Amino acid sequence: MVGLGDSGFSAAKFLAGKGAVVRLTESGSSGNIESRMKELEGLGILIETGGHTGAFCSEADVVVVSPGVDMRVLRSKSILPNNVPVIGEIELGVAFCRGKIVAVTGTNGKSTTVELIGHILRLSGRRAVVCGNIGTPFTSVVNDLEDADVAVVEVSSFQLETIMEFKPHIAALLNVSDDHFDRHGGYERYKLEKFRIFSNQDRSDYALIHSDLRGDAALDSLKGRIIFFDETDAVFDRRNTVLRGRHNLDNAKCASEVCRLLGISEDDIAAGIKTFKGLDCRYESIGNFGGVEYIDDSKATNIDATRRALESLTGKAVLIAGGRDKGGDYRSIRSVIREKVKMMVVIGESREKIKAAFSDIIRVVDALTMKEAVKIAVSAADPGDTVILSPMCSSFDMFKSYRERGEVFRKEVMQ
């Protein structure tokens, strides 16, 4: 095992429960590593900390890599033994999964879509578990799945790098836009990693794809039955749902089509969308104060997510953005920034890069803390405007997660 994050911790316990001899190597020392180490050591697992070494990994028959670990770096440093399978936690769980697998990937909208699918299925009486990249590791739930159950799995590009036999009955690709270039190196390689979600399907399976990708050469290799989900109907009244914005219409259409393919009635689908509560920190309204609406979109950790959020606004916005840069081109959304944003407040490590991309077309102001950013945004907003936190970046320079970033934003707004 390489990495003691959520998926690595779950996989290590899962393997120990199956009688495997497990070793785990972890390079970090922060967070809840100590308590996790103590629990795993109680299961007889040998743990290496402070870095990964070839000597510790040399006797491995299989290597399970956490998604945050770049296996290419491990191989370049000769840490992993040659000719040994390297898989991820998702692939590990597949071998033990009895239920149907629905998998969803995409640059944006994955979490909303899998949660909505799970909500509709449960409302209809089907037993479904939502897991994967959304935070509940696949291996933590797979033992409890029966043949009639559905595993609704959110899958990231990092997780798709290490699949071998992962074969979802229904796989969905919501969209592909600039993201994770710091890991994948560019759009084409990133897109091909996303398309790996379909790589083991056959004619008994379904490949749901947005029509923006119609005509892409990557479609030629698909063996599953292709459906362009955004061209299907979503049976709901937009006035009676918390889902806002054009991007969420696509998410609802994808979720609706998945549930149809699983035999769910139109009435149950409509009822599920109507009663869905939405996700924290994903285009979530905090409230309207003095005629200004405040929106927490902290989960917008890439540039395209912020573009989609801004396009969904009706008036002008004061945008709070910034964090740890992921290698994308901020200038690619200059037109929507010019149209929708009256002022931008930038925070975090990427402040100077974002400022360089937009300061010639709008006013861009620095802030060192979220408290300062919110104060500046509040003073700049007029009735009818929206103050929106939509960072375009990951949170790990200032916060433990996008959730913590959103919680701090919400706290400062309420104060």
C-alpha positions in Angstrom: 0.0 0.0 0.0 1.3 3.5 -0.9 -0.4 6.3 0.9 -2.5 6.6 4.1 -5.3 8.8 2.9 -8.9 7.8 3.1 -8.7 5.3 0.3 -5.3 3.8 1.4 -6.5 3.5 5.0 -9.7 1.7 3.8 -7.9 -0.6 1.4 -5.3 -1.6 4.0 -8.0 -2.6 6.4 -9.9 -4.4 3.7 -6.9 -6.4 2.6 -6.0 -7.3 6.1 -9.5 -8.6 6.6 -9.1 -10.8 3.5 -6.0 -12.4 5.0 -3.4 -10.6 2.9 0.1 -9.7 4.3 0.0 -5.9 4.1 2.8 -3.3 4.2 2.1 0.4 4.0 4.4 3.3 3.1 3.4 6.9 3.8 5.5 10.0 3.0 3.5 12.5 5.1 3.1 13.1 8.8 0.1 15.5 9.1 -3.6 15.1 10.0 -4.8 11.9 11.5 -1.8 9.7 10.4 -0.8 8.8 13.9 -4.3 7.4 14.9 -4.6 5.5 11.6 -1.1 4.0 12.0 -2.0 2.8 15.5 -5.2 1.1 14.2 -3.4 -0.6 11.3 -0.4 -1.7 13.4 -3.0 -3.4 15.6 -4.0 -5.5 12.5 -0.4 -6.6 12.0 0.4 -4.2 9.2 4.0 -3.0 9.0 4.2 0.8 8.2 7.0 2.9 6.8 6.7 6.7 7.3 8.6 9.8 6.2 9.1 8.7 2.6 8.8 5.7 0.2 11.8 3.4 -0.2 12.5 0.7 -2.6 13.7 -1.7 0.1 10.4 -1.5 1.9 8.4 -2.2 -1.3 10.8 -4.8 -2.8 8.8 -7.9 -1.7 5.4 -6.8 -3.0 3.3 -9.0 -5.2 0.8 -6.3 -5.8 1.0 -2.5 -5.2 -2.1 -0.5 -4.3 -1.5 3.2 -4.9 -3.6 6.0 -3.4 -4.9 8.4 -6.0 -2.9 11.3 -4.7 0.3 9.5 -5.3 1.8 9.7 -8.9 3.0 6.2 -9.7 5.2 7.5 -12.5 7.3 9.3 -9.9 7.6 6.1 -7.8 8.7 4.2 -10.9 11.2 6.9 -12.0 12.9 6.6 -8.6 12.9 2.8 -8.8 10.7 2.5 -5.6 8.2 0.0 -7.1 9.5 -3.4 -8.1 9.4 -4.2 -11.8 6.7 -6.4 -13.4 4.4 -6.1 -10.4 0.7 -5.0 -10.9 0.1 -1.5 -9.7 -3.6 -0.8 -9.1 -5.8 1.7 -7.2 -8.3 1.2 -4.4 -11.2 1.3 -6.9 -9.7 -1.6 -8.9 -9.1 -3.5 -5.7 -12.8 -3.3 -4.8 -14.0 -4.4 -8.2 -12.9 -8.0 -7.6 -15.2 -8.3 -4.6 -18.2 -6.3 -5.9 -21.5 -8.3 -6.3 -23.8 -5.3 -7.1 -24.2 -3.4 -10.3 -21.6 -0.6 -10.8 -22.5 2.9 -12.0 -19.5 5.1 -12.5 -19.4 8.8 -13.1 -16.4 11.0 -14.1 -15.8 14.4 -15.6 -14.0 17.6 -14.8 -17.1 19.1 -13.0 -20.4 17.9 -11.6 -19.3 14.4 -10.6 -20.3 14.7 -6.9 -23.6 16.3 -7.6 -24.5 13.7 -10.2 -23.6 10.6 -8.1 -25.4 12.0 -5.1 -28.5 12.7 -7.2 -28.4 9.2 -8.7 -28.1 7.6 -5.3 -31.0 9.8 -3.9 -33.3 8.8 -6.8 -32.5 5.1 -6.5 -33.0 5.1 -2.7 -36.3 7.0 -3.1 -37.5 4.4 -5.6 -36.8 1.6 -3.2 -33.5 0.4 -4.6 -30.5 -0.1 -2.3 -27.7 2.1 -3.4 -24.4 3.3 -2.0 -22.6 6.4 -3.2 -18.8 6.0 -2.9 -15.4 6.6 -4.5 -13.8 10.0 -5.0 -16.7 11.7 -3.2 -15.2 10.6 0.1 -16.5 7.1 1.0 -13.9 4.6 -0.3 -15.3 1.8 -2.5 -13.5 -0.9 -0.3 -15.3 0.4 2.8 -18.8 -0.6 1.4 -18.2 -3.3 -1.2 -18.4 -6.2 1.3 -22.0 -5.3 2.1 -23.3 -5.1 -1.5 -25.8 -7.8 -2.7 -26.6 -8.7 -6.3 -29.5 -6.3 -6.5 -27.7 -3.3 -5.0 -26.1 -0.5 -6.9 -22.7 1.0 -6.3 -22.7 4.6 -7.6 -19.0 5.4 -7.9 -17.5 8.8 -8.4 -14.2 8.3 -10.2 -11.4 10.8 -10.7 -8.8 10.9 -13.4 -6.2 9.9 -10.8 -8.2 6.8 -10.0 -8.7 5.9 -13.6 -4.9 5.8 -14.1 -4.8 2.6 -12.2 -7.8 0.6 -13.4 -7.3 -2.8 -15.1 -10.6 -4.6 -15.1 -13.0 -1.9 -13.8 -16.1 -2.5 -15.9 -19.1 -0.3 -14.9 -22.5 -1.4 -16.3 -23.3 2.3 -16.8 -20.4 4.8 -17.1 -20.9 8.5 -17.6 -18.5 11.2 -18.7 -20.0 14.5 -17.9 -17.5 16.9 -19.5 -13.8 17.4 -20.0 -12.1 20.8 -19.6 -8.7 22.1 -18.4 -7.8 20.6 -15.0 -5.0 18.7 -13.2 -2.3 19.7 -15.7 0.1 19.6 -12.8 -0.4 15.8 -12.8 -1.4 14.9 -16.4 0.7 17.5 -18.4 -2.0 18.7 -20.8 -5.5 18.4 -22.1 -5.2 15.5 -24.4 -3.6 13.2 -21.9 -6.1 14.3 -19.2 -9.0 13.6 -21.6 -7.7 10.1 -22.4 -7.5 9.3 -18.7 -11.2 10.3 -18.4 -12.1 8.0 -21.4 -10.5 5.0 -19.6 -13.8 4.8 -17.6 -15.2 3.0 -20.7 -12.2 0.9 -21.6 -13.5 -2.5 -20.4 -17.2 -2.1 -21.4 -18.9 -4.3 -24.0 -22.3 -4.2 -25.8 -24.1 -5.1 -22.6 -23.0 -1.9 -21.0 -23.9 1.8 -21.5 -21.5 4.8 -22.2 -23.2 8.1 -21.3 -21.4 11.1 -22.8 -22.0 14.8 -23.3 -22.6 15.7 -26.9 -19.8 18.3 -26.7 -17.6 15.2 -27.2 -19.5 14.0 -30.3 -17.0 13.3 -33.1 -14.0 13.0 -30.8 -11.6 10.3 -32.0 -11.6 8.7 -28.6 -15.2 7.6 -29.2 -14.1 5.2 -31.9 -12.6 2.7 -29.4 -15.7 2.5 -27.2 -17.5 -0.9 -27.1 -20.5 0.1 -24.9 -23.7 1.5 -26.2 -23.3 5.3 -26.5 -26.0 7.7 -25.3 -25.5 11.4 -25.5 -27.3 12.2 -22.2 -27.7 15.9 -22.6 -30.0 15.3 -25.6 -32.4 13.2 -23.4 -35.2 14.6 -21.2 -34.9 15.5 -17.6 -38.3 15.2 -16.0 -38.4 17.9 -13.4 -39.8 21.4 -12.8 -36.8 23.8 -12.5 -38.9 26.0 -10.1 -39.1 23.1 -7.6 -35.5 22.0 -7.3 -32.4 23.4 -5.5 -30.4 22.6 -8.6 -29.4 25.9 -10.2 -27.5 26.8 -13.3 -27.2 25.4 -16.8 -24.4 23.0 -15.6 -26.8 21.4 -13.2 -29.4 20.8 -15.9 -26.8 18.5 -17.6 -26.1 16.8 -14.2 -29.8 16.2 -13.8 -30.2 14.8 -17.4 -27.3 12.4 -16.8 -28.7 11.2 -13.5 -32.2 10.8 -15.1 -30.8 8.7 -17.9 -28.8 6.5 -15.6 -31.9 5.8 -13.5 -34.0 5.1 -16.6 -31.5 2.5 -17.7 -31.8 0.9 -14.2 -35.6 0.7 -14.6 -36.6 3.6 -12.4 -40.0 5.2 -13.3 -40.3 8.8 -14.6 -42.4 9.7 -11.5 -39.7 8.5 -9.1 -37.0 10.3 -11.1 -39.0 13.6 -11.0 -39.7 13.1 -7.3 -36.0 12.5 -6.6 -34.8 15.6 -8.4 -37.5 17.7 -6.6 -36.5 16.5 -3.1 -32.7 16.5 -3.7 -31.0 18.8 -1.2 -27.8 19.5 -3.2 -24.2 19.5 -2.0 -22.4 21.7 0.4 -20.0 24.2 -1.2 -21.3 23.6 -4.7 -23.1 26.7 -5.9 -24.8 26.9 -2.6 -26.7 30.0 -1.6 -25.9 31.2 1.9 -28.5 33.9 1.8 -29.5 37.4 0.5 -28.4 40.3 2.7 -29.1 43.9 1.8 -30.1 42.8 -1.7 -26.8 41.0 -2.3 -26.8 37.2 -2.7 -23.9 35.2 -1.2 -22.9 31.9 -2.9 -20.5 29.3 -1.7 -19.0 27.5 -4.7 -15.8 26.4 -2.9 -15.9 23.1 -4.7 -15.1 24.9 -8.0 -11.5 23.8 -7.9 -10.8 24.4 -11.6 -11.2 27.2 -14.1 -14.1 25.6 -16.0 -16.2 25.1 -12.8 -15.9 28.9 -12.1 -16.9 29.7 -15.7 -20.0 27.6 -15.4 -20.9 29.2 -12.1 -20.5 32.7 -13.5 -22.5 31.9 -16.6 -25.4 30.9 -14.3 -25.6 34.3 -12.6 -28.1 36.9 -13.8 -26.4 40.1 -12.5 -22.9 41.2 -11.7 -20.6 39.4 -9.3 -17.8 40.2 -6.9 -15.7 37.0 -7.3 -13.4 35.6 -4.6 -10.9 33.3 -6.2 -7.4 31.8 -5.7 -5.6 29.0 -3.9 -3.1 26.4 -5.0 -2.6 26.6 -8.8 -3.3 23.5 -10.9 -1.6 24.5 -14.1 -4.6 25.7 -16.1 -5.0 28.8 -18.3 -6.9 31.5 -16.4 -7.0 33.7 -19.5 -9.3 31.2 -21.2 -12.3 32.7 -19.3 -11.5 36.3 -19.8 -14.7 36.9 -21.8 -17.0 35.6 -19.0 -15.0 37.5 -16.4 -15.3 40.7 -18.4 -19.1 40.2 -18.8 -20.0 39.0 -15.3 -17.5 40.2 -12.8 -17.3 43.8 -11.5 -14.4 43.1 -9.1 -12.2 40.1 -8.2 -10.6 39.5 -4.8 -7.7 37.0 -5.0 -6.3 34.9 -2.1 -3.7 32.1 -1.8 -0.6 31.1 -3.6 -2.0 31.8 -7.1 -2.8 35.5 -6.4 -0.2 36.9 -8.7 -0.9 34.6 -11.6 -4.6 35.3 -11.5 -4.0 39.0 -11.1 -1.8 38.9 -14.2 -4.6 37.2 -16.2 -7.4 39.7 -15.4 -6.1 43.0 -13.9 -6.1 44.7 -17.4 -9.9 44.1 -17.8 -11.3 44.4 -14.2 -10.3 45.6 -10.8 -8.4 42.8 -8.9 -7.6 43.2 -5.2 -5.3 41.1 -3.0 -6.4 39.6 0.4 -4.3 37.7 2.8 -7.1 35.9 4.6 -10.7 34.9 3.9 -11.9 37.4 6.5 -10.2 40.2 4.6 -11.5 38.9 1.3 -15.1 38.8 2.5 -14.8 42.3 4.0 -13.5 43.7 0.7 -16.2 41.9 -1.3 -19.1 43.0 0.9 -17.9 46.7 0.6 -17.8 46.4 -3.2 -21.2 44.7 -3.7 -24.3 46.7 -4.5 -28.0 45.5 -4.3 -28.6 43.1 -7.1 -25.0 41.8 -7.1 -23.7 38.4 -6.1 -20.7 37.8 -3.9 -19.4 34.3 -4.9 -16.5 32.2 -3.7 -15.5 30.2 -6.7 -11.8 29.7 -6.4 -10.6 28.0 -9.7 -7.9 26.4 -7.5 -7.4 23.7 -4.9 -7.6 24.7 -1.2 -4.5 23.1 0.2 -2.4 26.2 0.5 -4.6 27.7 3.2 -7.2 25.1 4.1 -7.4 21.3 4.8 -10.1 20.9 2.1 -12.6 22.8 -0.1 -15.2 22.1 2.6 -13.2 23.9 5.3 -12.6 26.8 2.8 -16.4 27.0 2.3 -17.1 26.8 6.0 -14.7 29.7 6.7 -16.3 31.8 3.9 -19.8 31.1 5.2 -18.7 32.0 8.8 -17.2 35.3 7.6 -20.3 36.2 5.6 -22.6 35.5 8.5 -20.5 37.6 10.8 
